Amino acid sequence: MKAEEIRANLNRRVLYRSVRTGVNAEYLLTGAIFRRGENGFYYQAELTDPKTNKSILICSLNDIEVIQ
């Protein structure tokens, strides 16, 4: 997902795919975090589990894609 797509997809279902952990699941995009690191600024996504509405996951925007 690109940073420009965050606002249009808030509170919508997205697909989270992590190659590192092997997770491939649907979540709700509930927020975005703008951070400053050693290499400049970057975004992170805040995802919530739609089944429980309690589990929150923070990940890179590169790990999620919009479900059409």
MODELLER restraints for C-alpha pairs under 7 A, 6 or more apart:
rsr = mdl.restraints
at = mdl.atoms
rsr.add(forms.Gaussian(group=physical.xy_distance, feature=features.Distance(at['CA:1:A'], at['CA:61:A']), mean=5.35, stdev=0.5))
rsr.add(forms.Gaussian(group=physical.xy_distance, feature=features.Distance(at['CA:1:A'], at['CA:62:A']), mean=5.82, stdev=0.5))
rsr.add(forms.Gaussian(group=physical.xy_distance, feature=features.Distance(at['CA:1:A'], at['CA:64:A']), mean=5.86, stdev=0.5))
rsr.add(forms.Gaussian(group=physical.xy_distance, feature=features.Distance(at['CA:1:A'], at['CA:65:A']), mean=5.25, stdev=0.5))
rsr.add(forms.Gaussian(group=physical.xy_distance, feature=features.Distance(at['CA:2:A'], at['CA:61:A']), mean=6.75, stdev=0.5))
rsr.add(forms.Gaussian(group=physical.xy_distance, feature=features.Distance(at['CA:9:A'], at['CA:29:A']), mean=6.90, stdev=0.5))
rsr.add(forms.Gaussian(group=physical.xy_distance, feature=features.Distance(at['CA:10:A'], at['CA:29:A']), mean=5.31, stdev=0.5))
rsr.add(forms.Gaussian(group=physical.xy_distance, feature=features.Distance(at['CA:10:A'], at['CA:30:A']), mean=5.68, stdev=0.5))
rsr.add(forms.Gaussian(group=physical.xy_distance, feature=features.Distance(at['CA:10:A'], at['CA:31:A']), mean=6.60, stdev=0.5))
rsr.add(forms.Gaussian(group=physical.xy_distance, feature=features.Distance(at['CA:11:A'], at['CA:28:A']), mean=5.64, stdev=0.5))
rsr.add(forms.Gaussian(group=physical.xy_distance, feature=features.Distance(at['CA:11:A'], at['CA:29:A']), mean=5.20, stdev=0.5))
rsr.add(forms.Gaussian(group=physical.xy_distance, feature=features.Distance(at['CA:11:A'], at['CA:30:A']), mean=5.19, stdev=0.5))
rsr.add(forms.Gaussian(group=physical.xy_distance, feature=features.Distance(at['CA:12:A'], at['CA:28:A']), mean=5.36, stdev=0.5))
rsr.add(forms.Gaussian(group=physical.xy_distance, feature=features.Distance(at['CA:12:A'], at['CA:29:A']), mean=5.80, stdev=0.5))
rsr.add(forms.Gaussian(group=physical.xy_distance, feature=features.Distance(at['CA:13:A'], at['CA:26:A']), mean=6.35, stdev=0.5))
rsr.add(forms.Gaussian(group=physical.xy_distance, feature=features.Distance(at['CA:13:A'], at['CA:27:A']), mean=5.52, stdev=0.5))
rsr.add(forms.Gaussian(group=physical.xy_distance, feature=features.Distance(at['CA:13:A'], at['CA:28:A']), mean=4.53, stdev=0.5))
rsr.add(forms.Gaussian(group=physical.xy_distance, feature=features.Distance(at['CA:13:A'], at['CA:29:A']), mean=6.37, stdev=0.5))
rsr.add(forms.Gaussian(group=physical.xy_distance, feature=features.Distance(at['CA:13:A'], at['CA:67:A']), mean=6.32, stdev=0.5))
rsr.add(forms.Gaussian(group=physical.xy_distance, feature=features.Distance(at['CA:14:A'], at['CA:26:A']), mean=5.63, stdev=0.5))
rsr.add(forms.Gaussian(group=physical.xy_distance, feature=features.Distance(at['CA:14:A'], at['CA:27:A']), mean=5.49, stdev=0.5))
rsr.add(forms.Gaussian(group=physical.xy_distance, feature=features.Distance(at['CA:14:A'], at['CA:28:A']), mean=6.01, stdev=0.5))
rsr.add(forms.Gaussian(group=physical.xy_distance, feature=features.Distance(at['CA:14:A'], at['CA:29:A']), mean=6.45, stdev=0.5))
rsr.add(forms.Gaussian(group=physical.xy_distance, feature=features.Distance(at['CA:14:A'], at['CA:64:A']), mean=6.39, stdev=0.5))
rsr.add(forms.Gaussian(group=physical.xy_distance, feature=features.Distance(at['CA:14:A'], at['CA:65:A']), mean=5.66, stdev=0.5))
rsr.add(forms.Gaussian(group=physical.xy_distance, feature=features.Distance(at['CA:14:A'], at['CA:66:A']), mean=4.78, stdev=0.5))
rsr.add(forms.Gaussian(group=physical.xy_distance, feature=features.Distance(at['CA:14:A'], at['CA:67:A']), mean=5.31, stdev=0.5))
rsr.add(forms.Gaussian(group=physical.xy_distance, feature=features.Distance(at['CA:15:A'], at['CA:25:A']), mean=5.75, stdev=0.5))
rsr.add(forms.Gaussian(group=physical.xy_distance, feature=features.Distance(at['CA:15:A'], at['CA:26:A']), mean=4.60, stdev=0.5))
rsr.add(forms.Gaussian(group=physical.xy_distance, feature=features.Distance(at['CA:15:A'], at['CA:27:A']), mean=6.35, stdev=0.5))
rsr.add(forms.Gaussian(group=physical.xy_distance, feature=features.Distance(at['CA:15:A'], at['CA:64:A']), mean=5.43, stdev=0.5))
rsr.add(forms.Gaussian(group=physical.xy_distance, feature=features.Distance(at['CA:15:A'], at['CA:65:A']), mean=5.29, stdev=0.5))
rsr.add(forms.Gaussian(group=physical.xy_distance, feature=features.Distance(at['CA:15:A'], at['CA:66:A']), mean=6.35, stdev=0.5))
rsr.add(forms.Gaussian(group=physical.xy_distance, feature=features.Distance(at['CA:15:A'], at['CA:67:A']), mean=6.37, stdev=0.5))
rsr.add(forms.Gaussian(group=physical.xy_distance, feature=features.Distance(at['CA:16:A'], at['CA:24:A']), mean=5.67, stdev=0.5))
rsr.add(forms.Gaussian(group=physical.xy_distance, feature=features.Distance(at['CA:16:A'], at['CA:25:A']), mean=5.43, stdev=0.5))
rsr.add(forms.Gaussian(group=physical.xy_distance, feature=features.Distance(at['CA:16:A'], at['CA:26:A']), mean=6.06, stdev=0.5))
rsr.add(forms.Gaussian(group=physical.xy_distance, feature=features.Distance(at['CA:16:A'], at['CA:27:A']), mean=6.83, stdev=0.5))
rsr.add(forms.Gaussian(group=physical.xy_distance, feature=features.Distance(at['CA:16:A'], at['CA:63:A']), mean=5.78, stdev=0.5))
rsr.add(forms.Gaussian(group=physical.xy_distance, feature=features.Distance(at['CA:16:A'], at['CA:64:A']), mean=4.50, stdev=0.5))
rsr.add(forms.Gaussian(group=physical.xy_distance, feature=features.Distance(at['CA:16:A'], at['CA:65:A']), mean=6.77, stdev=0.5))
rsr.add(forms.Gaussian(group=physical.xy_distance, feature=features.Distance(at['CA:17:A'], at['CA:23:A']), mean=5.66, stdev=0.5))
rsr.add(forms.Gaussian(group=physical.xy_distance, feature=features.Distance(at['CA:17:A'], at['CA:24:A']), mean=4.55, stdev=0.5))
rsr.add(forms.Gaussian(group=physical.xy_distance, feature=features.Distance(at['CA:17:A'], at['CA:25:A']), mean=6.79, stdev=0.5))
rsr.add(forms.Gaussian(group=physical.xy_distance, feature=features.Distance(at['CA:17:A'], at['CA:63:A']), mean=5.41, stdev=0.5))
rsr.add(forms.Gaussian(group=physical.xy_distance, feature=features.Distance(at['CA:17:A'], at['CA:64:A']), mean=6.16, stdev=0.5))
rsr.add(forms.Gaussian(group=physical.xy_distance, feature=features.Distance(at['CA:18:A'], at['CA:24:A']), mean=6.61, stdev=0.5))
rsr.add(forms.Gaussian(group=physical.xy_distance, feature=features.Distance(at['CA:18:A'], at['CA:63:A']), mean=6.01, stdev=0.5))
rsr.add(forms.Gaussian(group=physical.xy_distance, feature=features.Distance(at['CA:27:A'], at['CA:47:A']), mean=5.80, stdev=0.5))
rsr.add(forms.Gaussian(group=physical.xy_distance, feature=features.Distance(at['CA:27:A'], at['CA:48:A']), mean=5.62, stdev=0.5))
rsr.add(forms.Gaussian(group=physical.xy_distance, feature=features.Distance(at['CA:27:A'], at['CA:49:A']), mean=5.13, stdev=0.5))
rsr.add(forms.Gaussian(group=physical.xy_distance, feature=features.Distance(at['CA:27:A'], at['CA:50:A']), mean=5.87, stdev=0.5))
rsr.add(forms.Gaussian(group=physical.xy_distance, feature=features.Distance(at['CA:28:A'], at['CA:47:A']), mean=5.41, stdev=0.5))
rsr.add(forms.Gaussian(group=physical.xy_distance, feature=features.Distance(at['CA:28:A'], at['CA:48:A']), mean=5.14, stdev=0.5))
rsr.add(forms.Gaussian(group=physical.xy_distance, feature=features.Distance(at['CA:28:A'], at['CA:49:A']), mean=6.43, stdev=0.5))
rsr.add(forms.Gaussian(group=physical.xy_distance, feature=features.Distance(at['CA:28:A'], at['CA:50:A']), mean=6.09, stdev=0.5))
rsr.add(forms.Gaussian(group=physical.xy_distance, feature=features.Distance(at['CA:29:A'], at['CA:46:A']), mean=6.11, stdev=0.5))
rsr.add(forms.Gaussian(group=physical.xy_distance, feature=features.Distance(at['CA:29:A'], at['CA:47:A']), mean=4.77, stdev=0.5))
rsr.add(forms.Gaussian(group=physical.xy_distance, feature=features.Distance(at['CA:29:A'], at['CA:48:A']), mean=6.63, stdev=0.5))
rsr.add(forms.Gaussian(group=physical.xy_distance, feature=features.Distance(at['CA:30:A'], at['CA:46:A']), mean=5.67, stdev=0.5))
rsr.add(forms.Gaussian(group=physical.xy_distance, feature=features.Distance(at['CA:30:A'], at['CA:47:A']), mean=5.62, stdev=0.5))
rsr.add(forms.Gaussian(group=physical.xy_distance, feature=features.Distance(at['CA:30:A'], at['CA:48:A']), mean=6.43, stdev=0.5))
rsr.add(forms.Gaussian(group=physical.xy_distance, feature=features.Distance(at['CA:31:A'], at['CA:45:A']), mean=6.10, stdev=0.5))
rsr.add(forms.Gaussian(group=physical.xy_distance, feature=features.Distance(at['CA:31:A'], at['CA:46:A']), mean=4.84, stdev=0.5))
rsr.add(forms.Gaussian(group=physical.xy_distance, feature=features.Distance(at['CA:32:A'], at['CA:43:A']), mean=6.64, stdev=0.5))
rsr.add(forms.Gaussian(group=physical.xy_distance, feature=features.Distance(at['CA:32:A'], at['CA:44:A']), mean=5.67, stdev=0.5))
rsr.add(forms.Gaussian(group=physical.xy_distance, feature=features.Distance(at['CA:32:A'], at['CA:45:A']), mean=4.54, stdev=0.5))
rsr.add(forms.Gaussian(group=physical.xy_distance, feature=features.Distance(at['CA:32:A'], at['CA:46:A']), mean=5.56, stdev=0.5))
rsr.add(forms.Gaussian(group=physical.xy_distance, feature=features.Distance(at['CA:33:A'], at['CA:43:A']), mean=5.51, stdev=0.5))
rsr.add(forms.Gaussian(group=physical.xy_distance, feature=features.Distance(at['CA:33:A'], at['CA:44:A']), mean=5.05, stdev=0.5))
rsr.add(forms.Gaussian(group=physical.xy_distance, feature=features.Distance(at['CA:33:A'], at['CA:45:A']), mean=6.27, stdev=0.5))
rsr.add(forms.Gaussian(group=physical.xy_distance, feature=features.Distance(at['CA:34:A'], at['CA:42:A']), mean=5.91, stdev=0.5))
rsr.add(forms.Gaussian(group=physical.xy_distance, feature=features.Distance(at['CA:34:A'], at['CA:43:A']), mean=4.63, stdev=0.5))
rsr.add(forms.Gaussian(group=physical.xy_distance, feature=features.Distance(at['CA:34:A'], at['CA:44:A']), mean=6.57, stdev=0.5))
rsr.add(forms.Gaussian(group=physical.xy_distance, feature=features.Distance(at['CA:35:A'], at['CA:41:A']), mean=5.59, stdev=0.5))
rsr.add(forms.Gaussian(group=physical.xy_distance, feature=features.Distance(at['CA:35:A'], at['CA:42:A']), mean=5.42, stdev=0.5))
rsr.add(forms.Gaussian(group=physical.xy_distance, feature=features.Distance(at['CA:35:A'], at['CA:43:A']), mean=6.10, stdev=0.5))
rsr.add(forms.Gaussian(group=physical.xy_distance, feature=features.Distance(at['CA:36:A'], at['CA:42:A']), mean=6.34, stdev=0.5))
rsr.add(forms.Gaussian(group=physical.xy_distance, feature=features.Distance(at['CA:43:A'], at['CA:60:A']), mean=6.94, stdev=0.5))
rsr.add(forms.Gaussian(group=physical.xy_distance, feature=features.Distance(at['CA:43:A'], at['CA:61:A']), mean=6.70, stdev=0.5))
rsr.add(forms.Gaussian(group=physical.xy_distance, feature=features.Distance(at['CA:44:A'], at['CA:58:A']), mean=6.54, stdev=0.5))
rsr.add(forms.Gaussian(group=physical.xy_distance, feature=features.Distance(at['CA:44:A'], at['CA:59:A']), mean=5.54, stdev=0.5))
rsr.add(forms.Gaussian(group=physical.xy_distance, feature=features.Distance(at['CA:44:A'], at['CA:60:A']), mean=4.80, stdev=0.5))
rsr.add(forms.Gaussian(group=physical.xy_distance, feature=features.Distance(at['CA:44:A'], at['CA:61:A']), mean=5.77, stdev=0.5))
rsr.add(forms.Gaussian(group=physical.xy_distance, feature=features.Distance(at['CA:45:A'], at['CA:58:A']), mean=5.62, stdev=0.5))
rsr.add(forms.Gaussian(group=physical.xy_distance, feature=features.Distance(at['CA:45:A'], at['CA:59:A']), mean=5.33, stdev=0.5))
rsr.add(forms.Gaussian(group=physical.xy_distance, feature=features.Distance(at['CA:45:A'], at['CA:60:A']), mean=5.97, stdev=0.5))
rsr.add(forms.Gaussian(group=physical.xy_distance, feature=features.Distance(at['CA:45:A'], at['CA:61:A']), mean=5.80, stdev=0.5))
rsr.add(forms.Gaussian(group=physical.xy_distance, feature=features.Distance(at['CA:46:A'], at['CA:56:A']), mean=6.79, stdev=0.5))
rsr.add(forms.Gaussian(group=physical.xy_distance, feature=features.Distance(at['CA:46:A'], at['CA:57:A']), mean=5.81, stdev=0.5))
rsr.add(forms.Gaussian(group=physical.xy_distance, feature=features.Distance(at['CA:46:A'], at['CA:58:A']), mean=4.77, stdev=0.5))
rsr.add(forms.Gaussian(group=physical.xy_distance, feature=features.Distance(at['CA:46:A'], at['CA:59:A']), mean=6.78, stdev=0.5))
rsr.add(forms.Gaussian(group=physical.xy_distance, feature=features.Distance(at['CA:47:A'], at['CA:56:A']), mean=5.58, stdev=0.5))
rsr.add(forms.Gaussian(group=physical.xy_distance, feature=features.Distance(at['CA:47:A'], at['CA:57:A']), mean=4.99, stdev=0.5))
rsr.add(forms.Gaussian(group=physical.xy_distance, feature=features.Distance(at['CA:47:A'], at['CA:58:A']), mean=6.29, stdev=0.5))
rsr.add(forms.Gaussian(group=physical.xy_distance, feature=features.Distance(at['CA:48:A'], at['CA:54:A']), mean=6.84, stdev=0.5))
rsr.add(forms.Gaussian(group=physical.xy_distance, feature=features.Distance(at['CA:48:A'], at['CA:55:A']), mean=5.67, stdev=0.5))
rsr.add(forms.Gaussian(group=physical.xy_distance, feature=features.Distance(at['CA:48:A'], at['CA:56:A']), mean=4.59, stdev=0.5))
rsr.add(forms.Gaussian(group=physical.xy_distance, feature=features.Distance(at['CA:48:A'], at['CA:57:A']), mean=6.33, stdev=0.5))
rsr.add(forms.Gaussian(group=physical.xy_distance, feature=features.Distance(at['CA:49:A'], at['CA:55:A']), mean=5.36, stdev=0.5))
rsr.add(forms.Gaussian(group=physical.xy_distance, feature=features.Distance(at['CA:49:A'], at['CA:56:A']), mean=6.54, stdev=0.5))
